[in-house]
Every structure is written in structure tokens, then in C-alpha cells.
Amino acid sequence: MIPPLLQAVKDLGYEQPSPIQEQAIPLVLAGRDLMAGAQTGTGKTAAFALPTLQLLAPHASTSASPARHPIRVLVLAPTRELAIQVEESFRGYAKHLPLRTALVYGGTDMNAQIAQLRLGVEILVATPGRLLDHVHNKTVMFNQVSVLILDEADRMLDMGFMPDIRRIIALLPPVRQNLLFSATFPDEIRKLVKSLLKNPAEVQIAARNATADLVTHVVHPCAREKKRELLCHLIKSRGLKQVLVFTGTRIGANRLAHQLRANHIQVDAIHGDKTQAEREAALEAFKAGKTTVLVATDVASRGLDIESLPQVINFDIPHSPEDYVHRIGRTGRAGLTGEAISLVAPEDLEALAAIEKLINKKLERVLVPGYANAGTVATMVSGDHAVSNPGRSRHENQRRPERRPPQQKSQHATAPQSAPHHVNPQPRAAQKSHDPIFSRPYEPGTAPVAVKAEEPAGGLAKRRERPVASLLGGLKRA
């Protein structure tokens, strides 16, 4: 490595290269296309950033002219958080070189990004959607791009970015170096990725789709309706101070955060519906220890670099087993130990089996007394992954309606038709507990408000008549 990069690495406290860095850096310096996989948290960013900066060093210029600073390296990342992390790494490694970096992602002021791009940058880190916005506005030029890097390549393709990536690649010079780095490479993604590379070298550190050795895994069998209670019990009884909790949906993250807050737990949520400012504020408060729990969707499973994060909890089991690897990769980083806890209901058994098959590891079951019904989780404790009907999918089993007991059915059948109706059952809507998360759509920066009383049926009918009248050209009633 050249002296400016060695000095930057020394300033950051690096002493020995990680295995992925030892194998990938020489291949990148040799100009090879590369497909590299390693466990998350093992230094993949430095494995492509350091050699790329060394290749750019001859083009470094102290001139203020934008023409002397064309875009030479394009880095694509699937999420804002990962893009921010990658750009910070490039900037840190290049602090002793006259090379400029820029960051482009959605959810922020585009004019500020345009102003920075006009000054000239050699390294551009971007998310695909916002980069295409700049392409449409003609605020970026790719005619001198010599290196294309796809970070977390499997996630880029799996999230539906393939059409955008193909459009971007079509704008790049045909002669260039292509680097793909990721923690996992499913077989179908590997075939697709190889079509983008030219005679690529391949580096695979540890087993494919493996998890970090320093992370311990535990599964708590739990009745679905008791998951929230069990989560509160684990946090309070164990005195957990910094916990990243994953849910499957954005509305689920909001709802869980509201429920934990009601149990006097300091909590915040981070997901795609939050503005960038809200996400950054929530993440900074969590890192600083002001927030005990950060509830997140899979948008946070990649790119979040939280120092010494002790626990990750899967409140909802991920649908994709590869996402389990990325979720728990937020803990056990940089040689530190971590713990991955999963709350598993009977309907999650198929997903759990897929995870264990992917990582080739049996996850330990630990039953917490009082939080699981013996009849529904007995097979889970023993490790049996049988489902209610093996011929049906997990989602079909979840939708299967409950049958009424025969005794209850016979009572309804023998009830006399002339029975008096003086007992009026309570309306179903009145039995629901107040839940501000579902009473109105989520609006960033606003607190939950009370649910308004239901309008009379007549008022609802009037509101429905207006759009019909407008569609008919404003016809008056007879």
C-alpha cells in the first residue's frame, strides 16, 4: 500500500488485515473483476475501498477545477445507511490524498447534492433510485468511470433494483473493473451476478451464508400473542441496555415501539417511512445510550455499524433466511461477542427450519416459563419442525379458520327461533382496545393521537355520494 493509505489505516487503529482484505486487495490491485463474500462485520468495505483508492492515486489532483475531478469510481448500495457508511469509509481512508467523495441518496435535498457534484468528485457513493434522478437531470457524467462497485450485491438484486442497475450499467464505459461484495450469495443471485462480470475472480471467506462464530444463537418458543410480553420480560429481567429488535413490517415496528413505550421502556423505531433526519436522530440516540431499544425493519439489517452492540432480537422471523444472517450481523462485529435471540411462534417453524438449513446450524431452544402454551410449543422445544398440515404452506396454515367446538355448534342449532332478543351483545368494534398506531396512517414526526368517534351512517353515506356525483358530471338529484 502507498504511504498515504498506510498512514490513514494507522490513524484508524488498524493493525492486521482481515482474511477478506488479505485475499481481495491483491486481486483488485491487479485489475481483476471480483466476486467476494464474507461474514458481515469482517471488513469488506476496506477490502474494496483501500485498493480502489490506490488505483486512483495517480489521478489525484489539488486543482480546484471540477474538470480535474471527474467521477472515476461508482459505488452502488441498497440502503441509505449502508451508503453513508461506505462514503465515510472512503473519506476516512482518503484523508491524506487529494481525492473527493460524494454521497447521493433519496430523502434529502437534491439541490445540495447537485451543488456538491458540480464541484467535481472522483468517488460517488449512491443508491440506485436517487442516482437515476440525477441522470434524468443531467447532473452526473459517467464517461470516465473505471471502477463499478456493488456493495451487498445480493440485496441490491433481491430488493428489485435489477432494472435500475441495468440502466445505470448501460451508461457506463464498457471497459471497466467490476467488484461485487456481499455477505451472502444465494445460487440464483450468483448466476445473475456472474452475467455482469468478465472472468471474475471469486473469494469466499468461511462457509457461504455462515454467521459469525462469536455470535451465540438462542430460540425462545413462544405463543404468538405473548411475544410482546416475553420481549418486555427479557429486557427488564436481564437489564438489557442496548437492544436492536427486528420486525417484519413498518406498521409492526411502529406498533411494537408504542407498546414498549407503554411498558416504560425507552424505545424508538427506524424504517423506510421515517425521514432521513428521523432515522439519523433515532440511530444517534441509540448509539449514545439514550434509547434502550431500537425497533427496526430489514432496512436496518444492512449498513448499520453500531459499536459493541450486545444483542439482536428477532421479534418477527424473517421471510428470507438470508436476512437472518444480515440481521444478526449487526452484533458480534470486529472480534466482539454478541447474542442473537429469536422469538418463535408455532407458525414460524418453517421459516426457522429454512434458517437452520441455510446456516447449517441447530439453534438452541430455551423455554421461558409462563410465555408459551405447552400444547402449542411442545414440538418446538424438542426441535420438531412439523407444521399443522405438511401439505399446506405456512401462510395457508395461518389463514385456516378456527373450527367451533361441536358442543357450541349444537347449542346454536337447538336454540328456539322465538327466543327473546332483550340481551343485546356488545358491538364488535367496542371490544377492540384503543391502538393509535392503526387508527390513522403513520406520519413522520407526529405523535399518536386519540381515535375520533365513529360518524353516523348517514354522514358516511354523504361523504361517499360526493365523488360519485363528481364522476357523473355534477348531476343534480331529481
Helices and strands as residue ranges (DSSP letters): H 3-11, H 19-29, E 34-37, H 44-56, G 57-59, G 66-68, E 73-76, H 80-93, E 101-104, H 110-118, E 123-126, H 128-136, E 147-151, H 153-158, H 162-170, E 177-182, H 187-194, E 201-204, E 215-221, G 224-226, H 227-237, E 243-246, H 250-262, E 267-270, H 276-287, E 293-296, G 298-300, E 311-314, H 321-328, E 338-344, G 346-348, H 349-359, E 364-365, H 374-382, H 394-399, H 406-414, H 428-431, H 436-439, H 457-471
